[in-house]
């Protein structure tokens, strides 16, 4: 299906164009940032399983992982890409301090 089809009036559908733009636009996040976000979206059942996943999937120590995550929480580009998750994590961080 073409990205933007002509309707009966000969105009393109802006909704189709925006969907095509999203499909071809590059991801604003780095692969590491995307991997950190994906880990943060997961729920871990057992104590220590998140730390194991951090080391196995990202090759980072838990300390380096949380430093990366903390810097991502203050990065407007990352917050714009995942606003709900980043704002929830920010509230959690702020409650601890």
Helices and strands as residue ranges (DSSP letters): H 14-24, H 31-41, H 49-53, I 54-58, H 62-73, H 76-81, H 83-96
